[in-house]
Amino acid sequence: MTRNIKTIGATRSGLLTRRAMVGVAAAAPFAARLAIAAERITFDEMWSDDGAEFSDRVKALAGQTVEMRGYMAPPLKPRIDWFVLTGTPTATCPFCDNEAAWPDDIVLIMLARPVVALAYNKLIGVSGMLDIGTQTDQKTGFVSRVRLLDTKYAKI
C-alpha cells in the first residue's frame, strides 16, 4: 500500500498545478505579442515627402515583420489567400471600377493561410514581412509597390 502511495505522489509531483496552468494561460497573450515585436507603420509613413519614393523608415524595415492597420478592400470571392489593405474603408471592388476611383494608399496582403473575407468597413490589424518595390504577382496578376508576406490579421 505504501508503494502505491509513493508512486501516485511521484506522478502528481510531475504534473502542473492549477496555479501554474492559470499563470501560463494569463501570460500566453503577452508572450505571443513579445515574440512578434514588430514595428508598426502607417500609410502616411510609407512615402518620402514628394510621394515618389519610399521613406527611409520603410526602406530600413524592408524584409522585417511589421504591423499595419487598415481596411480589407472587397475581394473577388468570399474565401481568400490575399487581399488589398487600404487606409480608409473602400466599398468598391479593386477590379470592378476604374483606377481613378481606387485609392493610392494600398498594400497587397499575402496571407499565411486562406481565410473568409471580412466586411470592408471593419478595422483590422495585420502583421507580415514587409516587401517593397514594384512587382507583378504571378498568381493574381496584381501589380503592387508594397506587400506584406506571410501575413496574419485580426479585427481591432
Phi, psi and omega per residue, in radians:
M1 nan -0.739 3.135
T2 -1.090 -0.663 -3.139
R3 -1.061 -0.748 3.137
N4 -1.142 -0.687 3.139
I5 -1.124 -0.745 3.116
K6 -1.104 -0.725 3.132
T7 -1.097 -0.792 3.128
I8 -1.119 -0.766 3.125
G9 -1.073 -0.695 3.128
A10 -1.148 -0.686 3.123
T11 -1.142 -0.764 -3.132
R12 -1.137 -0.667 -3.107
S13 -1.176 -0.376 3.115
G14 -1.449 -0.198 -3.128
L15 -1.569 2.743 3.044
L16 -1.291 2.486 3.077
T17 -1.446 2.897 3.085
R18 -1.032 -0.713 -3.124
R19 -1.072 -0.743 3.125
A20 -1.152 -0.704 3.126
M21 -1.102 -0.745 3.112
V22 -1.111 -0.725 3.120
G23 -1.093 -0.767 3.120
V24 -1.120 -0.768 3.139
A25 -1.108 -0.684 -3.136
A26 -1.218 -0.573 -3.100
A27 -1.502 -0.317 -3.045
A28 -0.978 -0.817 3.142
P29 -1.072 -0.627 3.137
F30 -1.262 -0.634 3.119
A31 -1.139 -0.724 3.113
A32 -1.123 -0.719 -3.139
R33 -1.139 -0.724 3.138
L34 -1.203 -0.571 -3.136
A35 -1.134 -0.602 3.130
I36 -1.311 -0.924 3.121
A37 0.773 0.810 -3.094
A38 -1.502 2.578 3.026
E39 -1.317 2.410 3.073
R40 -1.645 2.289 3.064
I41 -2.134 2.713 3.123
T42 -2.009 2.903 3.095
F43 -1.070 -0.640 -3.129
D44 -1.152 -0.429 -3.101
E45 -1.530 -0.058 -3.024
M46 -1.296 -0.591 -2.945
W47 -2.002 2.705 3.046
S48 -1.177 3.043 -3.078
D49 -1.005 -0.629 -3.132
D50 -1.473 -0.140 3.088
G51 1.381 0.047 -3.090
A52 -1.591 -0.471 -3.098
E53 -2.139 2.833 3.041
F54 -1.204 2.592 3.092
S55 -1.221 2.800 3.109
D56 -1.058 -0.639 -3.137
R57 -1.112 -0.787 3.138
V58 -1.143 -0.721 3.094
K59 -1.039 -0.719 -3.134
A60 -1.190 -0.529 -3.100
L61 -1.567 -0.130 3.140
A62 -0.977 2.326 -3.124
G63 1.538 -0.083 3.124
Q64 -1.880 2.843 3.076
T65 -1.349 2.239 3.125
V66 -2.250 2.840 3.053
E67 -2.035 2.549 3.048
M68 -2.456 2.838 3.030
R69 -2.199 2.523 3.125
G70 3.101 -2.698 -3.055
Y71 -2.247 2.498 3.109
M72 -1.411 2.036 3.067
A73 -1.176 2.613 -3.121
P74 -0.997 2.136 -3.138
P75 -1.464 3.057 -3.136
L76 -1.366 -0.386 -3.104
K77 -2.527 2.828 -3.072
P78 -1.231 -0.621 3.133
R79 -1.795 2.148 -2.969
I80 -2.283 2.689 2.999
D81 -2.070 0.092 3.020
W82 -2.755 2.752 3.032
F83 -2.754 3.053 3.124
V84 -1.868 2.210 3.073
L85 -1.638 2.294 3.128
T86 -2.111 2.780 3.134
G87 -1.360 -0.391 3.120
T88 -2.312 2.689 3.110
P89 -1.019 2.312 -3.120
T90 -2.205 2.019 -3.063
A91 -1.467 -0.233 -3.088
T92 -1.623 2.563 3.076
C93 -1.232 2.387 -3.094
P94 -1.101 -0.441 -3.090
F95 -1.832 0.069 -3.074
C96 -1.856 -0.063 -3.081
D97 -2.325 2.885 3.119
N98 -1.313 2.820 -3.043
E99 -1.179 -0.291 3.109
A100 -1.138 -0.503 -3.128
A101 -1.562 -0.155 -3.070
W102 -1.520 2.300 -3.088
P103 -1.157 2.660 3.120
D104 -1.606 -0.033 3.089
D105 -1.778 1.320 -3.110
I106 -2.220 2.658 3.076
V107 -2.353 2.292 3.078
L108 -1.355 2.206 -3.124
I109 -1.913 1.978 3.073
M110 -1.726 1.995 -3.009
L111 -1.369 2.642 3.083
A112 -1.180 -0.530 3.101
R113 -2.691 2.685 -3.139
P114 -1.069 2.534 -3.132
V115 -2.440 2.961 3.028
V116 -1.530 2.316 -3.093
A117 -1.111 2.633 3.099
L118 -1.775 2.922 3.061
A119 -1.110 2.526 -3.057
Y120 -1.134 -0.295 -3.078
N121 -1.812 0.253 3.115
K122 -1.725 2.119 3.105
L123 -1.170 2.325 3.128
I124 -2.279 2.762 3.004
G125 -1.949 2.382 3.126
V126 -2.167 2.659 3.122
S127 -2.472 2.160 -3.138
G128 -2.923 3.097 -3.130
M129 -1.396 2.193 -3.124
L130 -1.308 2.181 3.114
D131 -2.218 2.177 -3.079
I132 -2.141 2.782 -3.121
G133 1.980 2.573 -3.125
T134 -1.131 2.279 -3.092
Q135 -2.654 2.500 3.053
T136 -1.845 2.120 3.128
D137 -1.244 2.181 -3.089
Q138 -1.125 -0.626 -3.083
K139 -1.318 -0.720 -3.031
T140 -1.791 -0.392 -3.057
G141 1.393 0.036 -3.102
F142 -1.309 2.257 3.090
V143 -1.654 2.229 -3.122
S144 -2.390 2.739 3.039
R145 -1.855 -0.425 -3.128
V146 -2.335 2.347 3.135
R147 -2.421 2.620 2.904
L148 -1.989 2.193 -3.095
L149 -1.814 2.650 3.128
D150 0.908 0.844 -2.971
T151 -1.543 2.562 2.994
K152 -2.128 2.638 3.136
Y153 -2.442 2.840 3.100
A154 -2.623 2.591 3.048
K155 -1.177 2.578 3.101
I156 -1.904 nan nan
